[in-house]
Amino acid sequence: MCEFYVSRRLPILSEFTYPGTRPEFRGQGIATELWGAAIDDMKALGVQAIFLGTNHPVAFRLYRLLGFSKLPGTLTFVQALDGRSAEEFLVDWFRDAGPATVSPGDLDDKLPSYPLVVSPHDWQVLDANGGLMSTRYSLHHTFAGLYMKCANVGNDENGARFSARTDDGRVVGMSTARLDVDGSCAVDGFVQHRYRDLLNDLIEQAAAFGSSQGAGAVHAHLSREDNGKRRLFEGLGFREVGPAPDFVLDGLQLNQKREIEPISVPGLKMEKQV
Ligand SMILES: CC(C)(COP(=O)(O)OP(=O)(O)OC[C@H]1O[C@@H](n2cnc3c(N)ncnc32)[C@H](O)[C@@H]1OP(=O)(O)O)[C@@H](O)C(=O)NCCC(=O)NCCS
C-alpha cells in the first residue's frame, strides 16, 4: 500500500505517506510498480510536486529510483513532476507567488507550508516557540513533525499561530504566540525573504493574541547571530532585555575524531510592552 494526500487548499501539492509491502512479498518489485503508478496518478490529477520524508535505507533508494531528490540537511524528499530539479522548484515556488496577507493559521496550511519550512533560510532560528531551525544551519531530524512544531503551539488556548498566504494558498511566512507562566507572551515567526515586509503583520497579530489574553509584554527569543531578524524586531519596537538560553545548531562542527557535532549559539531576549 501507499497513500497520497493532495492539499485541499493548494491541489498542486501532494504528500506521499504510509508506504509498505508485506514482509513475505518484499523484494519482488511491488513497491516500485505501485508507487510508480501512484505518481502517474498524481500527475494526471494536476499535482506539480510531491513531498515525503524517510530515514529508511531501502525506501530511500526506491524514492531515488522513482525520481525523488533529498533536500540537504533534511529527511525530506521532493519530486517536481515536470522534471525541474528540487532546487529549481523551490526557487520558482516563491518567485512565481503573488501578494500575501496574514490571517490565523489552520490545518490546511500543512502541505502548503512545506516549501517554506524546508527551503534554506538565512536566519538560524525560524521560530523559537516551535523549535524550528533553518536547514541552512541545522539538520532536521523529522519531516512530518516540521510543520507540526509550529502548529502545536496554536493547538490550545495558551497559544496561537498565524500564516502569511498568497491568494492561491502558498504559505510564505508563519508566526506563533505562546503564553508564559509569568503572564507574558512569547512571539516569534519568519518569512520567505521576498515577503519580509509581512513579518511586521505576523508578529503584530501574534502580539495582539498575547494582549487579548492579558499579557502586559511580549518577548522574543532570538539567536544573537541572526542580525537581520534582530533589526526587524527592533523596527517593531522590541528592545534587548538580556541573554536567553543558547540554541543548538546540529551538524555544524567536526570534532577531533571527525564526527559531526552540534554547536551552541547564544540567545538574546527582546521585549516590547503591549
Ligand atoms: C520499503 C518497502 C516498501 C520496499 O518494498 P518492496 O516491495 O520490497 O520494494 P521492491 O521490491 O520494489 O524493491 C525496491 C528496491 O529495493 C530493494 N530491496 C528491497 N528490499 C530490500 C532489502 N531488505 N535490502 C536491500 N534492498 C532491498 C530491491 O532489490 C529493489 O532494488 P532493485 O530495483 O535495485 O533491485 C518495504 O521494504 C517495506 O514495506 N518496509 C517496511 C515499511 C517501511 O519502512 N516503509 C518506508 C517508510 S518511509
The ligand as an SDF file (V2000), in Angstrom:
LIG
                    3D

 48 50  0  0  0  0  0  0  0  0999 V2000
   10.4000   -0.1880    1.7170 C   0  0  0  0  0  0  0  0  0  0  0  0
    9.4590   -1.2610    1.1990 C   0  0  0  0  0  0  0  0  0  0  0  0
    8.0820   -0.6880    0.9980 C   0  0  0  0  0  0  0  0  0  0  0  0
   10.0000   -1.7690   -0.1460 C   0  0  0  0  0  0  0  0  0  0  0  0
    9.0000   -2.6520   -0.7040 O   0  0  0  0  0  0  0  0  0  0  0  0
    9.3280   -3.7620   -1.7720 P   0  0  0  0  0  0  0  0  0  0  0  0
    8.0270   -4.1870   -2.4000 O   0  0  0  0  0  0  0  0  0  0  0  0
   10.1620   -4.8200   -1.1850 O   0  0  0  0  0  0  0  0  0  0  0  0
   10.2140   -2.9820   -2.8330 O   0  0  0  0  0  0  0  0  0  0  0  0
   10.6960   -3.5130   -4.2440 P   0  0  0  0  0  0  0  0  0  0  0  0
   10.5720   -4.9980   -4.3220 O   0  0  0  0  0  0  0  0  0  0  0  0
   10.0070   -2.7180   -5.3040 O   0  0  0  0  0  0  0  0  0  0  0  0
   12.2600   -3.1770   -4.1550 O   0  0  0  0  0  0  0  0  0  0  0  0
   12.7840   -1.9170   -4.4340 C   0  0  0  0  0  0  0  0  0  0  0  0
   14.2850   -1.9740   -4.3770 C   0  0  0  0  0  0  0  0  0  0  0  0
   14.7170   -2.1800   -3.0400 O   0  0  0  0  0  0  0  0  0  0  0  0
   15.5000   -3.3850   -2.9680 C   0  0  0  0  0  0  0  0  0  0  0  0
   15.1900   -4.0380   -1.7010 N   0  0  0  0  0  0  0  0  0  0  0  0
   14.0020   -4.4870   -1.2890 C   0  0  0  0  0  0  0  0  0  0  0  0
   14.1270   -4.9810   -0.0350 N   0  0  0  0  0  0  0  0  0  0  0  0
   15.4280   -4.8090    0.3030 C   0  0  0  0  0  0  0  0  0  0  0  0
   16.2000   -5.1150    1.4680 C   0  0  0  0  0  0  0  0  0  0  0  0
   15.6390   -5.6860    2.5570 N   0  0  0  0  0  0  0  0  0  0  0  0
   17.5030   -4.7940    1.4840 N   0  0  0  0  0  0  0  0  0  0  0  0
   18.0760   -4.2150    0.4090 C   0  0  0  0  0  0  0  0  0  0  0  0
   17.4140   -3.8920   -0.7060 N   0  0  0  0  0  0  0  0  0  0  0  0
   16.1060   -4.2030   -0.7550 C   0  0  0  0  0  0  0  0  0  0  0  0
   15.0620   -4.2050   -4.1570 C   0  0  0  0  0  0  0  0  0  0  0  0
   16.0660   -5.1130   -4.5450 O   0  0  0  0  0  0  0  0  0  0  0  0
   14.8420   -3.1200   -5.1900 C   0  0  0  0  0  0  0  0  0  0  0  0
   16.0450   -2.6470   -5.7240 O   0  0  0  0  0  0  0  0  0  0  0  0
   16.4740   -3.0260   -7.2340 P   0  0  0  0  0  0  0  0  0  0  0  0
   15.3280   -2.4860   -8.0900 O   0  0  0  0  0  0  0  0  0  0  0  0
   17.7350   -2.2730   -7.4250 O   0  0  0  0  0  0  0  0  0  0  0  0
   16.5800   -4.4880   -7.2400 O   0  0  0  0  0  0  0  0  0  0  0  0
    9.4040   -2.4720    2.1680 C   0  0  0  0  0  0  0  0  0  0  0  0
   10.7110   -2.8730    2.4820 O   0  0  0  0  0  0  0  0  0  0  0  0
    8.6320   -2.1880    3.4540 C   0  0  0  0  0  0  0  0  0  0  0  0
    7.4020   -2.3010    3.4960 O   0  0  0  0  0  0  0  0  0  0  0  0
    9.3440   -1.8120    4.5290 N   0  0  0  0  0  0  0  0  0  0  0  0
    8.6980   -1.5540    5.8020 C   0  0  0  0  0  0  0  0  0  0  0  0
    7.8340   -0.2920    5.7730 C   0  0  0  0  0  0  0  0  0  0  0  0
    8.7070    0.9360    5.5300 C   0  0  0  0  0  0  0  0  0  0  0  0
    9.7250    1.1080    6.1470 O   0  0  0  0  0  0  0  0  0  0  0  0
    8.2730    1.8120    4.6100 N   0  0  0  0  0  0  0  0  0  0  0  0
    9.0290    3.0040    4.2570 C   0  0  0  0  0  0  0  0  0  0  0  0
    8.7430    4.1200    5.2310 C   0  0  0  0  0  0  0  0  0  0  0  0
    9.3180    5.6480    4.5590 S   0  0  0  0  0  0  0  0  0  0  0  0
  1  2  1  0
  2  3  1  0
  2  4  1  0
  2 36  1  0
  4  5  1  0
  5  6  1  0
  6  7  2  0
  6  8  1  0
  6  9  1  0
  9 10  1  0
 10 11  2  0
 10 12  1  0
 10 13  1  0
 13 14  1  0
 14 15  1  0
 15 16  1  0
 15 30  1  0
 16 17  1  0
 17 18  1  0
 17 28  1  0
 18 19  1  0
 18 27  1  0
 19 20  2  0
 20 21  1  0
 21 22  1  0
 21 27  2  0
 22 23  1  0
 22 24  2  0
 24 25  1  0
 25 26  2  0
 26 27  1  0
 28 29  1  0
 28 30  1  0
 30 31  1  0
 31 32  1  0
 32 33  2  0
 32 34  1  0
 32 35  1  0
 36 37  1  0
 36 38  1  0
 38 39  2  0
 38 40  1  0
 40 41  1  0
 41 42  1  0
 42 43  1  0
 43 44  2  0
 43 45  1  0
 45 46  1  0
 46 47  1  0
 47 48  1  0
M  END
$$$$
